[in-house]
Amino acid sequence: MTSRGQSAAPSHRQAVADRLHSAAIHLVRTVASVDGQMGLSPARASALSVLVFGGPRTVGGLAAAEGVRSPTMTALVNGLVADGLARKRVSNDDARSVIVEPTAKGRQVLTRGRARRVARLEELMVQFDDDELECLRRAADLMERAVAARDAGASARRSA
């Protein structure tokens, strides 16, 4: 064992990563089964989720977060605005830039949607005992830490 991050053999780490990947996809699909109750397409729900849980941003920033081109995001944002789920405002920093932010209605739709997803996940977890739930809590902590470290590294590289 050379260091904390290198204790597992690459083949073991790869096998665990493969299982986590598969489990994550199945979990997302399972909890997403309740998303239709929001009345939004998956793309619009995802964009609104970025705004509600990630904060206001430009159309370009939202497009980058969602991995789509700005024209595609413009159409999604226009639909969210038309439905009263988001609004556009001029940036305080640059009058040429438009910021997209969720409305109270948009926050409510997403908060309820998230609650339905969490309830669905909780239904799946009813079979687990306290030790198993603690194991899942620790796994969630570890994955959150890994993502935070990756994000911090990416942020440091951008500012360098």
C-alpha positions in Angstrom: 0.0 0.0 0.0 1.8 3.2 -1.2 -0.8 5.8 -0.1 -4.4 6.2 0.9 -5.6 6.7 -2.7 -3.5 3.8 -4.1 -4.3 0.9 -1.7 -6.7 -1.0 -4.0 -5.3 -2.8 -7.1 -6.5 -1.1 -10.3 -8.5 -4.2 -11.3 -10.4 -4.2 -8.0 -11.0 -0.4 -8.2 -12.2 -0.9 -11.8 -14.6 -3.7 -10.8 -16.0 -1.6 -7.9 -16.4 1.4 -10.3 -18.2 -0.8 -12.8 -20.7 -2.0 -10.2 -21.2 1.5 -8.8 -21.8 2.8 -12.3 -24.4 0.1 -13.1 -26.1 0.6 -9.7 -26.2 4.4 -10.2 -27.8 4.1 -13.6 -30.5 1.7 -12.3 -31.2 3.9 -9.3 -31.5 7.0 -11.4 -33.9 5.2 -13.8 -35.9 3.9 -10.9 -36.3 7.2 -9.1 -36.9 9.0 -12.4 -40.0 6.9 -12.9 -41.9 9.5 -10.8 -40.7 12.5 -12.8 -43.6 12.5 -15.1 -45.7 13.9 -12.3 -43.8 17.2 -12.7 -45.3 17.7 -16.2 -41.9 18.5 -17.7 -39.8 16.8 -20.3 -36.6 15.3 -18.9 -34.5 18.0 -20.6 -36.6 20.8 -19.1 -36.7 19.2 -15.7 -32.9 18.8 -15.8 -32.3 22.4 -16.8 -34.7 23.7 -14.2 -33.0 21.4 -11.6 -29.6 23.1 -12.4 -31.2 26.5 -11.8 -33.0 25.5 -8.6 -30.3 23.5 -6.9 -27.2 25.1 -8.6 -28.2 28.7 -8.8 -29.0 31.3 -11.5 -26.7 31.4 -14.6 -26.5 32.6 -18.1 -28.0 30.6 -21.0 -24.4 29.7 -22.0 -23.5 28.6 -18.4 -26.7 26.5 -18.3 -25.9 24.9 -21.7 -22.4 24.0 -20.5 -23.8 22.5 -17.3 -26.2 20.4 -19.3 -23.8 19.5 -22.1 -25.9 21.0 -24.9 -25.4 23.9 -27.3 -26.7 27.4 -26.5 -29.4 27.4 -29.2 -30.8 24.2 -27.7 -30.7 25.7 -24.2 -32.3 28.9 -25.4 -35.3 26.9 -26.6 -35.5 25.0 -23.3 -35.3 28.3 -21.3 -37.9 29.9 -23.4 -40.3 27.1 -22.6 -39.5 27.3 -18.9 -40.1 31.1 -19.0 -43.4 30.6 -21.0 -44.6 28.2 -18.3 -43.7 30.6 -15.5 -41.0 28.2 -14.1 -38.0 30.5 -14.8 -37.4 34.2 -15.6 -34.7 36.1 -17.4 -33.0 39.2 -16.0 -30.2 41.5 -17.0 -26.9 40.6 -15.3 -25.8 43.0 -12.5 -22.2 42.6 -13.7 -22.7 42.9 -17.5 -25.8 44.6 -19.0 -25.3 42.7 -22.2 -25.7 39.4 -20.4 -28.9 37.7 -19.4 -29.2 35.6 -16.3 -31.8 32.8 -16.0 -33.2 32.1 -12.6 -36.1 29.9 -11.3 -39.3 31.4 -10.2 -41.1 30.4 -6.9 -43.3 28.2 -9.0 -40.2 26.6 -10.6 -38.7 26.0 -7.2 -41.9 24.4 -6.0 -42.2 22.1 -9.0 -38.6 20.9 -8.5 -38.8 20.6 -4.7 -41.9 18.4 -5.0 -40.2 16.4 -7.8 -37.1 15.8 -5.7 -39.3 14.8 -2.7 -41.0 12.2 -4.9 -37.7 10.9 -6.0 -36.4 10.7 -2.5 -39.6 8.9 -1.3 -39.1 6.4 -4.2 -35.6 5.8 -3.1 -36.7 5.4 0.5 -39.2 2.8 -0.6 -36.3 0.8 -2.0 -34.3 1.1 1.2 -37.0 -0.1 3.5 -35.5 -3.6 3.4 -32.2 -2.5 4.8 -31.3 -2.7 8.5 -29.5 0.1 10.4 -26.0 -1.3 9.6 -26.8 -1.4 5.9 -28.2 2.1 6.0 -25.0 3.3 7.7 -22.9 1.6 5.0 -24.9 3.5 2.3 -24.5 6.8 4.2 -20.8 6.2 4.3 -20.7 5.3 0.6 -22.6 8.5 -0.2 -20.1 10.5 1.9 -17.2 9.0 0.0 -18.7 9.6 -3.4 -19.6 13.2 -2.5 -16.0 13.7 -1.2 -14.6 12.3 -4.5 -16.7 14.6 -6.6 -15.9 17.6 -4.5 -12.2 16.9 -4.8 -12.5 16.6 -8.6 -14.5 19.8 -8.8 -11.9 21.6 -6.6 -9.1 20.3 -8.8 -10.9 21.5 -12.0 -11.5 24.9 -10.4 -7.9 25.2 -9.5 -6.7 24.3 -13.0 -9.1 26.9 -14.5 -7.8 29.7 -12.3 -4.1 28.8 -12.8 
